Amino acid sequence: MSEISQIKKINNMLTSKEISCEELTKSYLAQIDKVNGDLNAYVNVTPDIALASAKKVDEKLAKGEDISLLAGVPMTLKDNISTDGIETTCCSNILKGYKPIYNATVWNILKEQDAVLLGKTNMDEFAMGSSCETSCFGGAKNPHSFDHVAGGSSGGVASAVGGNIAAYGLGSDTGGSIRQPASFCGIVGLKPSYGAVSRFGLIAYASSLDQIGPITTNVEDTAIIYDAISQYDEKDSTSQGKKGCSTCEALKKDIKGMKIGIAREYLEGVRDDVKEAIENAVKVYESLGAEIVYFNLPALKFALPVYYILACAEASSNLGRYDGIRYGYKTPTYENVNDMICKTRSEGFGDEVKRRILLGTYVLSAGYYDAYYKKAQNLRGTIVKAFKNAFDSCDVILAPTVPMTAFKVGHAASDPIETYLTDICTVPVNIAGLPAVSLPCGFNPKGMPIGMQLIGNTFCEGTILNAAWSYENKVRDSVFKSPELGVKL
C-alpha cells in the first residue's frame, strides 16, 4: 500500500534525494499561483521565506545531517496566528498592515523544525463566521466546487489543504472553526483539548474557547502535527501540553470492544444525506468490532445559546484593544478621542464582528449580566458535567460535524440563521474543553463531502485519533478523495 501520510511521503522524497526541498517548494508556489485565483485560500503568499527555509533543509541534507519529520514540508497558517515580520490581519480592515514583532508559540515550534511556510490563509474576520465570507479579502472557495464555500472560520487553511496547495496547516477552533471547514472540504481537522496547545500568539476571539489545531488530508498527519505542537508553554497561563505518550504511538491499535456512544440529540435536525452517512459509518465501526451505545444528552439543547453568549461576551472584551491608538487602522478624520475611536471601529470592523461585539456588550451590561452571562456560565457547568457522565459509559462519542454539506457562495448572507445553526454540533466540544476530530465519511448526491466527528474525554486525543485511523484505513479509497487541483506527490 502506498504511503498515506503526506508528511512521511515528503520526508522520504527529501531524504532519498528524489527531489530537493527547493524544487518541492517551487512546485507548491507554482500551483498556488495557478489555482489561488479561484480558491482564494491564501491572502498572503510568502515565497522568499518559504524558499529560504527550503534552502536551509537542502543544505542540511547535503551535509548528511538528519532532518526532522516536518523539515521541508510546505504548510500554511491561518491569518490569526502571529508571525514575526509577516503581515497578520485576521482578514480585517482594522489590522491591514499589522506585522507582529513576535511569533506564536506554535509557529516557533514548527519553524525550529524547518517547516516551510508558504503563506497566511484566509478566514472569517476575527474568526467570526461559518463560511469564510466575512473576510475583508472575500471568502475562500471549496476545492470540490468553486460555487460552494470552504466553511469557516478556518476556511482558507481547509481550502489550501483540500486543494493540495499546502501539505497541512494550522487553524483555530472557537466553536467548530477547524472541524466545520474540514468537513465541508473533505479532509481531517482536530480541535485539541483546551490547554493542550499553546494559545500564545493566537489573536484572541473568545479566550476560554479558542484552541489551535491541525488540518490535514489524513489522520496520521494530524497525529504527527498534534504531537509536535502540544507542548507546555509558560507564556500561556492555560497551557498544559499533551498528557501521556505520543499520539502517533496510539494509532493502529485494535478497536475491538471500544464503546462508541451516539447521543440521539446530535441527530436531531440533521439533513437526511448526512444522517445516512453517519449511519453507514456506524456500520463500519460495528464491522471493526466496536460496540455502539445510544444514549440521551439533553444538555446539548443549551449549547448554541450558551456559546453565542459567552463567545460574544469575551469578544467584546478582547476586541476592545482595537481603538486606533495602539496599532492597526486609524480613521483619517475625527473631532476628538471618542469620535476617533468610534469612527475607527465603525470603519475598521465588518458587520458580523460589530454584531457580535454589540451582543457581547449587551449581555455583560448592568441589568442583563445575571439574566444572560451568569446563566450561560452556569449552563456551561451543566454541559461539562453531562459530557463527563457520558464518558462513564463510552470511550468515544460519534456525531455529525455539521448538519449539512457546504452551502453555496452567498447563502450565508441570504439566510444568516441557518449559517449560525451550522455550529450546533461543534460548539458543545468547545464549551466543555474536549478534543474532537472531524473526518470524511461520505459524499452527498452532488459530490460534496460529508464529515463526522469523534469526540473524546479531556486529553484523550490518542483515543479519538486511533478510532479515526481505524475508520480511515477501512474506507479510505471510497471516502478520502481530494480534487485534482494542486501538487501531486
C-alpha positions in Angstrom: 0.0 0.0 0.0 1.3 3.5 -0.9 2.2 5.9 1.9 -1.0 7.6 3.1 0.8 10.2 5.3 1.7 13.2 3.1 4.3 14.3 5.7 6.1 10.9 5.7 5.9 10.8 1.9 7.6 14.2 1.6 10.2 13.3 4.2 11.0 10.1 2.2 11.3 12.0 -1.0 13.6 14.6 0.5 15.9 12.2 2.4 16.2 9.8 -0.6 17.1 12.9 -2.8 14.2 12.1 -5.1 13.5 15.8 -5.0 15.2 18.8 -3.4 13.3 20.9 -0.9 13.7 23.9 -3.2 12.2 22.0 -6.1 9.3 20.8 -4.0 8.6 24.3 -2.6 8.7 25.9 -6.0 6.1 23.3 -7.2 3.8 24.3 -4.4 4.3 28.0 -5.1 3.6 27.5 -8.8 0.4 25.7 -8.0 -0.7 28.4 -5.6 0.0 30.9 -8.4 -2.1 28.8 -10.7 -5.2 28.0 -8.6 -5.4 30.5 -5.8 -7.2 33.0 -8.0 -10.1 30.5 -8.0 -9.8 29.2 -4.4 -8.8 32.5 -2.7 -7.3 30.3 0.0 -4.1 32.4 0.5 -4.3 36.1 1.5 -0.5 36.5 1.8 1.9 34.2 -0.1 5.5 34.2 1.3 7.8 32.8 -1.4 11.0 34.4 -0.1 10.5 33.0 3.4 9.5 29.6 2.0 12.5 29.3 -0.3 14.9 30.4 2.4 13.6 27.6 4.7 13.9 25.1 1.8 17.5 26.1 1.1 18.3 25.5 4.8 16.8 22.0 4.6 18.7 21.2 1.4 22.0 22.4 3.0 21.4 20.1 5.9 20.7 17.1 3.6 23.8 17.9 1.5 25.9 17.7 4.7 24.4 14.4 5.6 22.6 15.8 8.6 19.4 14.3 9.9 16.3 16.3 9.5 13.1 16.3 11.5 10.0 14.7 10.1 8.4 18.1 9.5 11.5 19.7 7.9 10.9 20.9 4.4 7.2 20.1 4.4 5.3 23.1 2.8 2.5 24.3 5.1 0.3 27.3 5.9 -1.0 29.2 8.9 -4.4 30.8 9.5 -4.1 34.6 9.4 -4.8 35.0 13.1 -1.6 33.2 14.2 1.1 35.7 14.8 4.2 35.6 12.6 7.1 37.9 13.3 7.5 40.5 10.5 4.8 38.9 8.4 1.5 40.7 8.0 -1.2 39.1 10.2 -4.6 40.7 9.7 -7.3 38.3 10.9 -8.7 39.2 7.5 -10.0 42.5 8.9 -9.5 46.0 7.6 -8.7 47.1 11.1 -5.5 45.1 11.1 -4.3 45.6 7.5 -0.6 46.3 7.5 -0.1 45.0 11.0 3.2 42.9 11.3 3.7 41.3 14.7 7.0 41.6 16.5 7.0 38.1 17.8 5.9 34.6 16.7 3.1 32.5 18.1 4.5 29.5 20.1 3.1 27.0 17.6 4.9 28.7 14.7 8.1 28.9 16.7 7.9 25.1 17.3 7.4 24.4 13.6 9.9 26.9 12.5 12.6 25.3 14.7 11.8 22.1 12.9 12.4 23.8 9.5 8.8 23.8 8.3 8.3 25.7 5.1 5.7 28.5 5.4 4.0 29.1 2.1 1.9 31.9 3.4 -1.0 33.0 5.5 -4.5 31.8 4.7 -8.0 33.3 4.5 -10.5 33.2 7.4 -13.7 34.8 8.6 -12.9 38.2 10.1 -11.5 37.7 13.6 -12.7 34.1 13.3 -16.3 35.1 13.5 -18.3 33.2 10.9 -19.1 29.8 9.4 -18.5 30.4 5.7 -15.2 32.4 5.5 -17.2 35.1 3.7 -16.9 37.7 6.4 -13.2 38.1 5.4 -12.3 41.5 4.1 -10.5 39.7 1.2 -13.6 37.8 0.2 -14.2 34.2 1.1 -12.2 31.1 0.3 -13.8 28.6 -2.1 -14.4 24.9 -1.7 -11.9 22.9 -3.7 -14.6 20.4 -4.6 -16.8 23.1 -6.2 -15.9 26.8 -6.5 -19.6 27.6 -6.3 -19.6 26.5 -2.7 -17.9 27.9 0.5 -15.0 26.3 2.2 -16.5 26.8 5.6 -15.3 28.9 8.5 -13.7 30.3 10.1 -10.5 28.4 9.1 -11.8 28.3 5.5 -8.5 29.3 3.9 -6.5 26.5 5.6 -9.1 23.9 4.6 -9.3 25.2 1.1 -5.5 25.1 0.7 -5.1 21.6 2.2 -8.1 20.2 0.5 -6.9 21.7 -2.8 -3.4 20.3 -2.4 -1.6 23.7 -2.3 -0.3 23.0 1.3 0.6 19.7 2.8 -1.0 20.8 6.1 -2.0 23.9 8.0 -2.8 25.2 11.5 -6.2 26.7 12.2 -8.1 27.8 15.3 -11.3 26.4 16.6 -13.6 28.5 18.9 -16.9 26.8 18.1 -16.0 24.5 15.2 -13.8 26.6 13.1 -11.4 23.8 12.3 -13.8 20.9 12.1 -16.6 22.6 10.1 -14.4 23.6 7.1 -12.6 20.3 7.3 -16.0 18.6 7.0 -17.0 20.9 4.1 -13.7 20.3 2.2 -13.5 16.5 2.8 -10.3 16.5 5.0 -9.3 15.9 8.6 -9.3 18.6 11.3 -8.5 18.3 15.0 -9.7 20.6 17.8 -7.4 19.6 20.7 -8.4 19.6 24.4 -8.4 23.1 25.9 -4.9 23.7 27.1 -3.2 21.1 25.1 -1.8 23.6 22.6 -0.4 27.0 23.5 -2.6 30.0 22.5 0.3 32.4 22.9 0.4 34.5 19.7 -3.1 33.5 18.6 -5.1 36.7 18.2 -8.0 36.1 20.6 -11.7 35.8 19.8 -13.0 34.1 22.9 -10.2 33.1 25.2 -11.9 30.4 27.2 -13.0 28.6 23.9 -10.1 29.2 21.4 -7.8 26.4 20.6 -5.2 25.9 17.8 -5.2 22.6 15.9 -4.0 20.9 12.7 -5.9 20.5 9.4 -4.5 17.7 7.2 -5.5 15.2 4.5 -5.2 12.1 6.7 -5.4 11.1 10.3 -1.7 10.1 10.7 -0.6 13.6 9.7 -3.0 15.1 12.2 -1.4 13.0 14.9 2.1 14.0 13.8 1.3 17.7 13.9 -0.6 17.4 17.2 2.4 15.7 18.8 4.7 18.4 17.6 2.7 21.4 18.8 1.1 20.1 22.0 3.9 21.3 24.3 3.6 23.1 27.6 4.2 26.8 27.3 4.8 29.1 30.3 3.7 32.1 28.2 0.2 30.7 28.2 -1.4 30.5 31.6 -3.9 27.9 30.4 -1.2 25.7 28.8 -0.8 22.1 30.0 0.6 20.3 26.9 -0.5 16.8 25.9 -0.9 14.2 28.6 0.6 10.7 28.3 2.5 9.1 25.4 2.9 10.1 21.8 -0.4 10.3 20.0 1.2 8.6 16.9 2.0 5.6 19.1 -1.7 5.3 19.9 -2.6 4.8 16.3 -3.1 1.4 14.5 -4.4 -0.3 17.6 -7.3 -2.7 17.5 -10.6 -1.0 18.4 -12.5 -4.2 19.1 -14.6 -3.7 22.2 -14.3 0.1 22.1 -17.6 1.7 23.2 -18.7 4.3 20.7 -21.5 6.4 22.0 -24.2 8.2 19.9 -26.2 10.9 21.6 -29.7 11.0 20.0 -29.8 14.7 20.3 -26.9 15.0 17.9 -29.0 13.5 15.1 -31.9 15.9 15.5 -32.3 18.4 12.7 -29.6 16.7 10.6 -30.2 16.5 6.9 -31.0 13.1 5.5 -27.9 12.7 3.4 -25.7 13.5 6.4 -27.7 11.1 8.7 -27.3 8.3 6.2 -23.6 8.8 6.0 -23.3 8.7 9.8 -25.4 5.5 9.9 -23.0 4.0 7.3 -20.1 5.0 9.4 -21.7 3.3 12.4 -21.9 0.1 10.4 -18.2 0.3 9.6 -17.3 0.6 13.3 -19.6 -2.4 14.1 -17.7 -4.4 11.4 -14.4 -3.4 13.2 -15.7 -4.8 16.5 -16.7 -1.6 18.2 -19.8 -1.6 20.5 -22.3 1.1 19.7 -24.1 2.7 22.7 -27.0 5.0 22.2 -27.8 7.5 24.9 -29.5 10.8 25.7 -27.7 14.1 26.2 -30.4 16.6 26.8 -28.0 19.4 27.9 -27.0 19.7 24.2 -30.0 21.9 23.6 -28.4 24.6 25.7 -25.1 24.6 23.8 -25.7 27.0 21.0 -27.2 29.9 23.1 -24.6 29.3 25.8 -21.8 29.5 23.1 -23.0 32.7 21.5 -23.5 34.5 24.8 -20.1 33.5 26.2 -18.1 33.9 22.9 -19.6 37.3 22.1 -19.1 38.5 25.7 -15.4 37.5 25.6 -15.1 39.0 22.1 -16.4 42.4 23.3 -13.6 42.4 25.8 -10.8 41.0 23.6 -11.5 43.4 20.7 -11.5 46.5 22.9 -7.8 46.9 22.1 -8.5 47.9 18.5 -9.0 51.6 19.1 -6.8 53.3 16.5 -4.3 54.4 19.2 -2.0 51.4 19.8 -1.9 49.7 16.4 -3.9 48.9 13.3 -6.3 51.1 11.3 -7.0 54.7 12.4 -9.7 56.8 10.9 -8.2 59.8 8.9 -10.7 62.4 10.2 -12.1 62.9 13.7 -13.0 65.7 16.1 -11.8 64.2 19.4 -10.6 61.0 21.0 -14.1 59.5 21.4 -15.0 60.3 17.9 -11.7 58.8 16.7 -12.3 55.5 18.5 -15.9 55.3 17.3 -15.1 56.0 13.7 -12.1 53.7 13.7 -14.1 50.8 14.9 -17.1 51.6 12.7 -15.0 51.8 9.6 -12.5 49.1 10.5 -14.7 46.2 11.7 -17.1 44.3 9.4 -20.8 43.9 10.1 -20.5 40.4 11.7 -17.8 41.5 14.1 -19.7 44.6 15.1 -22.9 42.5 15.6 -21.0 40.1 18.0 -19.3 42.9 19.9 -22.7 44.6 20.4 -24.3 41.3 21.6 -21.4 40.7 23.9 -21.5 44.2 25.4 -25.3 43.8 25.9 -25.1 40.5 27.8 -22.4 42.0 30.1 -24.2 45.3 30.7 -25.9 46.2 34.0 -29.3 44.6 34.4 -28.6 41.9 31.9 -25.4 40.3 33.3 -27.4 37.9 35.6 -30.1 37.2 33.1 -27.7 36.2 30.3 -23.9 35.9 31.0 -24.2 34.4 34.5 -26.9 32.0 33.5 -24.8 30.9 30.5 -21.8 30.2 32.7 -24.0 28.1 35.0 -25.3 26.1 32.0 -21.7 25.7 30.8 -21.1 23.7 34.0 -24.2 21.6 33.3 -22.8 20.8 29.8 -19.4 19.9 31.2 -21.0 17.6 33.7 -23.2 15.9 31.1 -20.2 15.0 28.9 -18.3 13.7 32.0 -21.2 11.4 32.8 -21.5 10.3 29.1 -17.8 9.1 29.2 -18.6 6.9 32.1 -20.4 4.6 29.6 -18.5 5.1 26.4 -14.9 5.7 25.1 -15.7 8.0 22.2 -18.8 9.9 21.0 -19.6 9.8 17.3 -21.7 12.7 15.8 -22.1 14.7 12.6 -19.6 17.5 12.3 -22.2 19.7 10.5 -25.9 19.1 10.0 -25.4 19.7 6.2 -22.8 19.9 3.5 -21.2 23.0 2.2 -23.7 25.7 1.1 -23.4 27.8 -2.0 -21.4 31.1 -2.0 -23.7 33.9 -0.9 -26.1 31.7 1.0 -24.8 32.9 4.4 -25.9 36.5 3.7 -29.4 35.4 2.5 -30.0 33.0 5.4 -27.8 34.0 8.4 -29.9 32.0 10.9 -29.1 28.7 9.1 -25.5 29.7 9.0 -25.4 30.1 12.7 -27.0 26.7 13.1 -24.1 25.0 11.3 -22.3 25.3 14.6 -24.9 23.3 16.5 -22.9 20.0 16.5 -19.5 21.5 17.1 -19.9 24.2 19.9 -20.6 21.7 22.7 -17.0 20.4 22.5 -15.5 23.9 22.9 -17.8 24.7 25.8 -16.6 21.5 27.6 -13.0 21.9 26.6 -12.9 18.4 24.9 -10.9 17.1 21.9 -12.8 16.3 18.7 -11.6 15.3 15.2 -13.6 15.7 12.0 -13.0 13.3 9.2 -14.8 12.5 5.9 -17.5 9.8 6.0 -19.1 10.2 2.5 -20.5 12.4 -0.2 -23.9 13.8 -1.0 -25.5 13.1 -4.4 -23.8 16.2 -5.8 -20.4 15.1 -4.8 -19.9 17.4 -1.8 -18.1 15.9 1.2 -19.8 14.9 4.4 -17.9 14.9 7.7 -18.4 13.1 11.1 -16.7 14.0 14.3 -15.3 11.8 17.0 -15.4 13.4 20.5 -13.2 12.2 23.3 -12.7 12.8 27.0 -10.2 15.5 28.1 -6.7 14.9 26.8 -7.8 11.6 25.1 -6.6 12.7 21.6 -4.9 9.4 21.2 -8.2 7.5 21.6 -10.2 9.5 19.1 -7.4 9.6 16.5 -6.9 5.8 16.8 -10.7 5.4 16.2 -10.4 7.8 13.3 -7.4 6.0 11.8 -9.2 2.6 12.0 -12.2 4.1 10.1 -9.9 5.8 7.6 -7.9 2.6 7.0 -11.2 0.7 6.3 -12.8 3.2 3.9 -10.1 5.4 2.6 -10.5 4.6 -1.2 -14.2 5.4 -1.2 -14.4 8.4 1.2 -11.0 10.2 1.3 -10.9 11.7 -2.2 -9.1 15.0 -3.0 -9.8 17.1 -6.1 -7.1 17.2 -8.7 -6.0 20.8 -8.2 -2.7 21.2 -6.5 0.6 19.4 -6.2 0.7 15.7 -7.0 3.3 13.8 -5.0 
